[in-house]
Structure formats: structure tokens, C-alpha cells
Amino acid sequence: MTEEEIKKIIDKGEGISVEFKTARNRLPENLFETVCAFLNRNGGTILLGVNDNKNVEGVDSDKIEMMCKDFANLGNNPTKIEPVFLLHPKTVLYNGKNLIHVFVPASSSVHKTNGKVFDRSVDGDFVVKSDSQISQIYLRKSSLFSESIIYPHLTENHFELGIVEKAKSIIRANRPNHPWVNLSNYEFFTAAGLYRYDIKSGEKGFTLAALMLFGKEEIIQ
């Protein structure tokens, strides 16, 4: 991301899809509340090192690498974000100061952090408390992300032999340090959102996306 693009984001200010957070030498405690809210709503951009008043404070240069690693690891930690969702923070230089930029896409799943579901409005992140509000999130996502439909009786036996290792090999060839390459198959499917747990229905299993990516032709048909 260029300095000009960062400037446009800062000039526009915070809103339903933009969040600034002060983060001089550690990740903010409420960071994953925003991550969760963006995943559950329409996605968004997080800039660490900018305060709510658009003042660019920066991130300490000797801490920025560690903070990026911590961010990536927490995204793969089910006690922090459930279901897990890997994010890739990027360091950017703006007006001589280090910032961390994170793009969070909208997710096909409904996510929780610290056991709570968060959503996003123009005023920021808020806890979704009622069953009806959570149901509305599910209904909205189900109309947009049909690939997240769970097939409880779909198993790895329905997948092409060796295709998962082939997928990992492709990832490894392009990004040798990608956190997915050393995961077990179950961890890989979960991290990729191909195996999920529906906190509303209690269903768990492989999704339509997993079938379309790895399924035997006769099973897909």
C-alpha cells in the first residue's frame, strides 16, 4: 500500500469499514473486537499507529516485527478468534513513521472473540447480545456466502486422493513460511474455513467450498 493510499484512508477517518488504533509497542487489548466485527460485517481496514483524531503516532521500529507476528499468530488461535481466521498484517512507512496495516475481509462465518459476537456500525464495534441479532447476521451471510453451507456427512473419503498435500505444496512453493504449510489436515481445513462449526445450529463439518475444491468428481456431480 502506497503513502498516497494511506493518506486517503487517514483523511477519510474512522467509519464502518475503517478503524485507527494507538499501538506504540504492543497490540491493543481490544484489537480483536474490531477484527471480529469486521469479519461479521462488511470487512474493513485497520491502521495501527494512528489515534482516533487521525494523528499519526507510529509504531516503535524495534517492536513492529514482533507485533506483526503476534497478530498473525492470534488470528490462528481459537481462544482469541473463533472460528480462526488468518490475517496478514503489513508494515508501511508514512511520513517517516512505521504503521501496521491490516485488511480484514468479510467472512462467510460468524465469529466470536473472548466468547462474544461483535458487529460493526458507524460508531464502532458493539457486542451482539440477543439471539435475534445473531440470527440476522447468519441470515445476511447465508444469502451472500453459499459456500459456507455445512455438509455434516461429507468426509475426507469423498476428496481426491492426495489433493490436500498438493494444495499445501503449492502454498509452500509460493510462500515457504506460510503458517498453513505445517498444519495437520484438520488444522488446515479449519484455518481455511473449509471445516467449520456453526454456533447457531450446532452443526459441524466440511463446507460446500471444501467439496468444490477437493471433492471427487462423482461426489461433486
C-alpha positions as semicolon CSV with decimal commas, in nm:
position;residue;x (nm);y (nm);z (nm)
1;M;0,000;0,000;0,000
2;T;0,136;0,341;-0,101
3;E;0,166;0,651;0,117
4;E;-0,099;0,818;-0,100
5;E;-0,343;0,534;-0,030
6;I;-0,268;0,553;0,344
7;K;-0,324;0,930;0,334
8;K;-0,667;0,882;0,174
9;I;-0,767;0,637;0,449
10;I;-0,648;0,870;0,726
11;D;-0,810;1,177;0,569
12;K;-1,141;0,992;0,539
13;G;-1,129;0,897;0,906
14;E;-1,286;0,615;1,102
15;G;-1,617;0,466;0,998
16;I;-1,796;0,139;0,945
17;S;-1,501;-0,001;0,747
18;V;-1,201;0,191;0,890
19;E;-1,051;0,173;1,238
20;F;-0,746;0,352;1,386
21;K;-0,570;0,227;1,697
22;T;-0,281;0,359;1,903
23;A;-0,018;0,084;1,922
24;R;0,323;0,221;2,013
25;N;0,486;-0,100;2,133
26;R;0,214;-0,365;2,174
27;L;-0,114;-0,477;2,023
28;P;-0,423;-0,303;2,165
29;E;-0,628;-0,516;2,404
30;N;-0,949;-0,456;2,207
31;L;-0,792;-0,521;1,866
32;F;-0,972;-0,848;1,802
33;E;-1,306;-0,695;1,890
34;T;-1,261;-0,488;1,573
35;V;-1,129;-0,786;1,377
36;C;-1,434;-0,987;1,484
37;A;-1,672;-0,701;1,399
38;F;-1,521;-0,652;1,053
39;L;-1,536;-1,027;0,982
40;N;-1,901;-1,032;1,084
41;R;-1,998;-0,719;0,891
42;N;-1,850;-0,600;0,559
43;G;-1,477;-0,622;0,626
44;G;-1,253;-0,322;0,674
45;T;-0,912;-0,167;0,720
46;I;-0,722;-0,137;1,049
47;L;-0,431;0,105;1,089
48;L;-0,216;0,057;1,398
49;G;-0,015;0,362;1,493
50;V;-0,288;0,622;1,428
51;N;-0,513;0,759;1,703
52;D;-0,884;0,840;1,689
53;N;-0,808;1,202;1,599
54;K;-0,615;1,098;1,285
55;N;-0,282;1,183;1,447
56;V;-0,006;0,954;1,319
57;E;0,189;0,840;1,625
58;G;0,365;0,543;1,467
59;V;0,479;0,204;1,596
60;D;0,821;0,154;1,758
61;S;1,060;0,017;1,495
62;D;1,207;-0,239;1,736
63;K;0,861;-0,378;1,818
64;I;0,686;-0,378;1,482
65;E;0,808;-0,718;1,360
66;M;0,711;-0,887;1,686
67;M;0,369;-0,720;1,680
68;C;0,301;-0,840;1,325
69;K;0,394;-1,196;1,423
70;D;0,176;-1,178;1,734
71;F;-0,115;-1,051;1,526
72;A;-0,081;-1,336;1,274
73;N;-0,050;-1,599;1,549
74;L;-0,353;-1,471;1,738
75;G;-0,562;-1,497;1,423
76;N;-0,484;-1,868;1,424
77;N;-0,569;-1,906;1,794
78;P;-0,927;-2,032;1,856
79;T;-0,923;-1,888;2,208
80;K;-0,881;-1,542;2,054
81;I;-1,097;-1,566;1,740
82;E;-1,346;-1,845;1,672
83;P;-1,353;-1,978;1,408
84;V;-0,991;-1,889;1,346
85;F;-0,914;-1,653;1,058
86;L;-0,559;-1,592;0,940
87;L;-0,474;-1,230;0,870
88;H;-0,160;-1,085;0,719
89;P;-0,052;-0,752;0,872
90;K;0,177;-0,536;0,660
91;T;0,426;-0,273;0,773
92;V;0,404;0,060;0,593
93;L;0,603;0,381;0,620
94;Y;0,401;0,702;0,632
95;N;0,561;1,044;0,682
96;G;0,868;0,874;0,824
97;K;0,671;0,672;1,081
98;N;0,603;0,298;1,092
99;L;0,243;0,181;1,075
100;I;0,081;-0,162;1,062
101;H;-0,189;-0,204;0,800
102;V;-0,437;-0,492;0,815
103;F;-0,713;-0,561;0,566
104;V;-0,990;-0,774;0,717
105;P;-1,229;-0,924;0,461
106;A;-1,591;-1,005;0,529
107;S;-1,614;-1,368;0,640
108;S;-1,868;-1,633;0,545
109;S;-1,870;-1,745;0,913
110;V;-2,000;-1,576;1,227
111;H;-1,702;-1,512;1,455
112;K;-1,656;-1,466;1,829
113;T;-1,373;-1,323;2,034
114;N;-1,346;-1,398;2,405
115;G;-1,678;-1,579;2,377
116;K;-1,868;-1,276;2,239
117;V;-2,001;-1,192;1,894
118;F;-1,918;-0,839;1,774
119;D;-2,069;-0,640;1,489
120;R;-1,978;-0,305;1,337
121;S;-2,163;0,024;1,294
122;V;-2,054;0,375;1,205
123;D;-2,000;0,434;1,577
124;G;-1,760;0,141;1,614
125;D;-1,770;-0,214;1,748
126;F;-2,055;-0,343;1,962
127;V;-2,143;-0,672;2,131
128;V;-2,429;-0,866;1,975
129;K;-2,625;-0,996;2,272
130;S;-2,965;-1,117;2,155
131;D;-3,035;-1,438;1,965
132;S;-3,239;-1,244;1,710
133;Q;-2,945;-1,015;1,629
134;I;-2,713;-1,314;1,585
135;S;-2,976;-1,480;1,366
136;Q;-2,983;-1,170;1,147
137;I;-2,606;-1,197;1,094
138;Y;-2,646;-1,562;0,993
139;L;-2,928;-1,479;0,754
140;R;-2,728;-1,199;0,595
141;K;-2,422;-1,420;0,548
142;S;-2,617;-1,722;0,424
143;S;-2,757;-1,509;0,141
144;L;-2,407;-1,399;0,041
145;F;-2,186;-1,700;0,113
146;S;-2,347;-2,024;-0,002
147;E;-2,002;-2,190;0,001
148;S;-2,014;-2,190;0,381
149;I;-2,305;-2,435;0,392
150;I;-2,207;-2,732;0,610
151;Y;-2,241;-3,090;0,483
152;P;-2,221;-3,295;0,806
153;H;-2,178;-3,629;0,627
154;L;-1,901;-3,510;0,394
155;T;-1,567;-3,669;0,490
156;E;-1,210;-3,679;0,358
157;N;-1,301;-4,008;0,190
158;H;-1,502;-3,800;-0,056
159;F;-1,192;-3,599;-0,155
160;E;-0,947;-3,677;-0,435
161;L;-0,654;-3,880;-0,302
162;G;-0,350;-3,662;-0,224
163;I;-0,515;-3,334;-0,324
164;V;-0,472;-3,173;0,018
165;E;-0,096;-3,234;0,015
166;K;-0,086;-3,099;-0,339
167;A;-0,259;-2,781;-0,220
168;K;-0,007;-2,745;0,064
169;S;0,280;-2,796;-0,182
170;I;0,150;-2,513;-0,400
171;I;0,126;-2,285;-0,095
172;R;0,475;-2,391;0,019
173;A;0,624;-2,320;-0,325
174;N;0,481;-1,967;-0,328
175;R;0,517;-1,883;0,042
176;P;0,756;-2,120;0,224
177;N;0,685;-1,958;0,562
178;H;0,308;-1,957;0,530
179;P;0,161;-2,078;0,864
180;W;-0,069;-2,329;0,693
181;V;0,200;-2,550;0,540
182;N;0,290;-2,729;0,864
183;L;-0,064;-2,774;0,994
184;S;-0,235;-3,110;1,026
185;N;-0,516;-3,170;0,777
186;Y;-0,780;-3,084;1,038
187;E;-0,598;-2,763;1,135
188;F;-0,555;-2,676;0,767
189;F;-0,924;-2,723;0,689
190;T;-1,026;-2,521;0,995
191;A;-0,783;-2,235;0,926
192;A;-0,903;-2,215;0,565
193;G;-1,269;-2,211;0,672
194;L;-1,331;-2,541;0,493
195;Y;-1,431;-2,718;0,812
196;R;-1,642;-2,514;1,047
197;Y;-1,868;-2,522;1,350
198;D;-2,199;-2,339;1,332
199;I;-2,257;-2,188;1,675
200;K;-2,626;-2,139;1,599
201;S;-2,727;-2,484;1,476
202;G;-2,455;-2,689;1,645
203;E;-2,363;-2,847;1,312
204;K;-2,001;-2,908;1,228
205;G;-1,833;-3,047;0,924
206;F;-1,688;-2,977;0,582
207;T;-1,840;-2,699;0,375
208;L;-1,954;-2,675;0,016
209;A;-1,630;-2,486;-0,054
210;A;-1,428;-2,790;0,064
211;L;-1,629;-3,016;-0,164
212;M;-1,580;-2,790;-0,466
213;L;-1,206;-2,759;-0,404
214;F;-1,115;-3,115;-0,308
215;G;-1,411;-3,342;-0,389
216;K;-1,413;-3,634;-0,627
217;E;-1,589;-3,554;-0,949
218;E;-1,870;-3,803;-0,891
219;I;-1,938;-3,657;-0,544
220;I;-1,946;-3,301;-0,680
221;Q;-2,189;-3,410;-0,951
